Amino acid sequence: MAGTTGTYELGRFSGECAKSHAPILAQQEFIAALVDALDEEARPILKRLDFAAAVWDEGTRPDGLVCFWRSIAPEPGEKRQMFVDDETLLE
């Protein structure tokens, strides 16, 4: 299991299903999953994998699953939606 201290880069939307390798198109529902993995130097990391919703709903689950969430694929070049606006963040 990945360590509980430190900073992790969780990755960005890949645009491709980790199992079928089919593209996940803009506005399609998909599942982002974080899994325990090892990097090239055998250090524990959290790795993000994206899955087409239909593949996930058929029961596909990656080894080392830590958590997952459903989302909608962004349009190309679309700015990431923030949970809070700048004003709220500054407060």
C-alpha positions as CSV (number, residue, x, y, z in Angstrom):
1,M,0.0,0.0,0.0
2,A,1.2,3.5,-0.7
3,G,2.6,5.4,2.2
4,T,0.3,7.8,4.1
5,T,2.7,10.8,4.1
6,G,4.0,12.9,1.3
7,T,2.5,14.5,-1.8
8,Y,1.0,12.5,-4.6
9,E,0.4,13.6,-8.2
10,L,-2.9,12.0,-9.0
11,G,-2.7,12.4,-12.8
12,R,-5.0,13.9,-15.3
13,F,-7.8,12.5,-17.5
14,S,-6.1,10.1,-20.0
15,G,-8.9,10.0,-22.6
16,E,-8.6,6.3,-22.9
17,C,-10.1,3.3,-21.1
18,A,-7.4,1.4,-19.2
19,K,-9.0,-1.9,-20.0
20,S,-10.3,-1.7,-23.6
21,H,-8.0,1.1,-24.8
22,A,-11.0,2.7,-26.5
23,P,-11.2,6.5,-26.5
24,I,-13.4,8.1,-23.9
25,L,-15.0,11.0,-25.8
26,A,-16.0,14.4,-24.5
27,Q,-19.2,14.4,-22.4
28,Q,-19.0,10.6,-21.9
29,E,-19.3,9.3,-18.4
30,F,-16.2,7.5,-17.1
31,I,-14.7,6.2,-13.9
32,A,-11.4,7.5,-12.5
33,A,-9.7,5.0,-10.2
34,L,-6.7,5.4,-7.9
35,V,-4.7,2.2,-7.4
36,D,-1.6,1.3,-5.3
37,A,1.2,0.7,-7.7
38,L,5.0,0.8,-7.9
39,D,7.0,3.3,-10.0
40,E,10.1,2.4,-12.1
41,E,12.2,2.4,-9.0
42,A,9.9,0.1,-7.0
43,R,8.6,2.9,-4.8
44,P,4.9,2.9,-3.8
45,I,2.8,5.4,-5.7
46,L,-0.9,6.1,-6.3
47,K,-1.7,5.7,-10.0
48,R,-4.8,7.0,-11.8
49,L,-6.6,4.8,-14.3
50,D,-9.6,5.9,-16.3
51,F,-12.3,3.4,-17.4
52,A,-15.3,3.7,-19.7
53,A,-18.5,3.6,-17.6
54,A,-19.8,0.5,-19.5
55,V,-16.6,-1.4,-18.8
56,W,-16.7,-0.5,-15.1
57,D,-20.4,-1.3,-14.9
58,E,-19.6,-4.8,-16.3
59,G,-17.6,-5.4,-13.2
60,T,-14.0,-4.5,-14.2
61,R,-11.9,-3.5,-11.2
62,P,-8.2,-2.9,-11.2
63,D,-5.8,-4.6,-8.8
64,G,-4.8,-2.4,-5.8
65,L,-8.0,-0.3,-6.0
66,V,-7.9,2.5,-3.4
67,C,-10.8,4.7,-4.5
68,F,-12.8,5.7,-7.5
69,W,-15.2,8.4,-8.7
70,R,-17.5,8.9,-11.7
71,S,-17.1,12.0,-13.8
72,I,-17.9,13.4,-17.3
73,A,-15.1,13.6,-19.8
74,P,-14.2,17.3,-20.5
75,E,-14.2,18.9,-23.9
76,P,-10.7,19.3,-25.4
77,G,-9.1,22.4,-23.9
78,E,-11.8,22.8,-21.3
79,K,-10.6,24.4,-18.1
80,R,-11.0,22.2,-15.1
81,Q,-13.9,23.1,-12.9
82,M,-12.9,24.1,-9.4
83,F,-14.8,23.0,-6.3
84,V,-14.8,26.6,-5.0
85,D,-14.3,29.9,-6.7
86,D,-11.3,32.2,-6.1
87,E,-13.2,34.5,-3.8
88,T,-14.3,31.6,-1.5
89,L,-10.8,30.2,-1.6
90,L,-9.3,33.5,-0.4
91,E,-11.8,33.7,2.5
